[in-house]
Amino acid sequence: MPRNLLYLIVFIEGFCSLGAEVIALRRLVPHVGSAIVVTAPTIGLFLLALALGYGSGARVTTRFTAVVARNFQISALLAGVGLARITVDGLFALVQPTGLAYLIFIGGVLCPLAWLLGQTVPVLTNLMKHARAGEASGYALYWSTLGSFLGSVSLSLVVMQWLGVSVAVLVCTLLLALGSLLLAARSRQNWAAGLMISVVASAINLRPAQDVVDTAYADYAVKNIVRPQDNYPRAFFINNSLASLMDDSEPPKYARYVQHLRHIILDELGLYDRDILVLGAGGFTLSHRELSNRYTYVDIDPKIRAIAEQRFLKGPMHGSFIVDDARRFVRSTDRKFEAVVVDVFSSHTSIPGHLVTREFWQDTRRILTPQGVLLINLILDGRLETPYARNLLATIESVYGRCAVEVLHKTQPQSNVIVSCYNSSRPGQGAPYTDERNGADVDRALSN
């Protein structure tokens, strides 16, 4: 085999193996979120399968190009069909619990793909007869790792951003099919199989979605829902989770938590002609037809505004929109806001891990005016009894002191919980009143 062709094949292997991992992590977000407890096992299992592939490839002693060509064909099929949105969404819709569907996806798609591609470098280095063992393996690993670098960067920062996740899947599939053809160019059967895989993958991944738009960060959908008291109600879904509601009434009706936040801002706090920051765009309904204040939305996905305006709001959003990570924005901005609304979710109940820490809440405090207020929309159990609910609320109050906590759906297993914290408050230790030492009357007098 010509050396340049060998390097091209291992480059494709590296590009597509890490590209498939990046795509798989993105496909999992709507179903299991992006928390470290999801990403770490996914990466670990991928690397384990890759290591087992290296070991399997080391034991191959004959038909080197035929073995890699076959592996590339099977990998192309796994990528083109297994990583398609319709396949992943269908798997998680049909298989319950979610953890079982996750294991089937990892064990049936991602790990076999990594195992097959992992065999490439040890198999093809057998063809470098006139190179030292160290030279052969070194250059092969160089081109494979370079492909991994370019695959992860170009697919996530270019292809997914501009063309979508499905096109990224198709890119990997076509590259693997091309690699298979380069390895067995004289085989008519190989050409037929490669062409068939490419056509099937193109049909599945380029099939126009009726109601779903996927970007590098999320899946978006607008669906009509049944609410007898509303006028043509519709829902804005982000990663298969209900993010916002509105209808065509005059004035429009919104999700209960949005109406409650408006009530706090306008009626209880009396904020008018003020600067209000909203972390997490949702459906941009907090400022919809609300012209009393100046709203600034921050969201990491640059495409969410156009999607919401065209499909959900059916008109332009009110306020300004900044594309940025919420944590980075609150840490770097010099602006001050009278109110900061935190409404950031990667899935129905999952807040990105870097947006629940004490350090993040300290950053939000820095950008509030002295009398400013922090308003947080959380989705917790209705009784606030789970460790997550207790610890998250304790983390917020360790920075802001005592905050108001309002559970909007007390009888539901999962409820919107609105937390209101004032920048003027300070955290402090409390002492319980007892029959032996009851200072309630003194404390009440001091508080008046």
Residue, then its C-alpha position, 0 to 999 in steps of 0.5 A: m500500500p502506498r504510504n500516503l494512502l495508508y496515512l489517509i486511511v488512519f486519518i479518516e479513522g481518527f476523524c470519524s472515531l472521535g467525531a462519532e463520540v462527539i455526535a453521540l454525546r450531542r445525541l444523548v443530551p435531549h434524553v439524559g442531559s449533559a451532566i458529568v455523570v453522563t459524559a464521563p461514562t460515555i467517554g470511558l466506555f468509548l475509550l475501553a472499546l477503542a482499547l479492545g479494538y487495538g488489542s483485536g487489531a494486533r492479532v490480525t495476521t492476514r488480509f490486512t486491507a480486507v479486514v480494515a475495509r470491512n470494518f470501515q463498511i460496518s462502521a459507516l452503517l453504524a454511524g449513518v443509521g445508529l447515530a441518526r436522530i430518528t434512531v436515537d429518539g426512537l430508541f429512547a421512546l420505545v425502551q424504558p427505563t432511560g438507563l437501559a436505552y442508554l446502555i443499548f445505545i452505547g453497547g449497540v452503536l458507539c462501542p462497536l464503532a470504536w472497537l472496529l475503528g480501533q483495529t485500523v492502526p495496528v492492522l495497517t502498520n503491518l503493511m509498512k514493511h520498509a519502516r522501523a516498528g517505532e517509525a511505522s507506529g509513530y507516523a500512523l498514530y500521528w495521522s490518526t490523532l491529527g484526524s481525531f483533533l480535526g474531527s472533533v473541532s471541525l464537526s463541533l465548531v463548524v459542521m454542527q454550528w452551520l449545517g446541523v448534527s445530521v450533516a455531521v453524521l453524514v460526513c462521518t458516514l461518507l468518509l468511512a465509506l470512502g475509506s472502504l472503497l480506497l482499500a478495496a477499489r477493485s471489488r464490485q461488491n465493495w462499491a455496491a455496499g458503499l453506495m448502498i450505505s451512503v444512500v441509506a445514510s443520506a436518506i435517513n439523515l437528510r430527511p427533512a424533520q417535520d417539527v424538529v430543528d437540531t443545532a449544535y446545542a439542542d433539539y427544538a420543536v414547536k407543537n400545538i397542545v390541548r388547553p381548552q381555555d386557551n386560544y390556539p395554544r402552542a408549546f416550545f420544546i427544547n431537548n424534548s422538554l417543555a420550555s415555554l407556552m403561549d397562545d393567541s389570546e389578547p393578551p397572550k397566556y403564558a406558562r404559569y412560572v413565566q406569569h408568576l415571574r412577571h407578577i413578581i417583577l412588575d407588581e410585587l417589586g414594581l420594576y419599571d424602566r429597569d435593566i433585567l438580565v435573563l440567563g437562558a432564553g427559553g421561548f423569550t416569553l418573559s419580555h413578550r409584549e412587556l415594554s416596561n423594562r429593558y430585557t437582555y437575554v443570554d443563551i449559548d445557542p446562536k440559533i435559538r432566537a431565529i427559531a423562537e421568532q419564526r416558529f413560536l413567537k411568530g414575531p420579533m422578540h423584545g429586548s437584546f440577545i447575547v450569545d454567550d455561556a451564562r457563567r462566562f457572561v456574569r463573570s466578565t460583564d461590567r453591567k449592573f442589573e436590577a433583576v437577574v432571572v436564571d432559567v437555564f436547563s439542558s433538559h427538563t430537570s437538568i441544570p448545567g453543573h457549572l451553573v449550580t455552584r456557590e461560585f456561580w451564585q457569587d458571580t450573579r450577586r456581583i452584577l446586581t445593583p445594591q437593591g437588586v433581586l435574583l429570581i431563579n426558576l428551578i424544577l424540583d420535587g414538589r416537597l423539596e425533600t430530595p438531596y438535590a433540592r436540599n443541597l441546591l437551595a442550601t448552596i444558593e442561601s449560602v451566598y444570598g442568605r434567606c431566600a423566598v421559595e415558592v412551589l407552584h405545583k405542590t401536588q406534582p412529583q416535579s414542580n416549578v420552584i421560584v426562588s427570590c433572593y435579595n442582594s441586600s441580604r446576607p447569609g447568617q447562622g440561625a439559632p432555634y428557639t427552645d422552651e429553655r432558651n426562647g429569644a423570640d420576643v427579643d428578636r422580634a423587637l430587634s427586627n421592628 
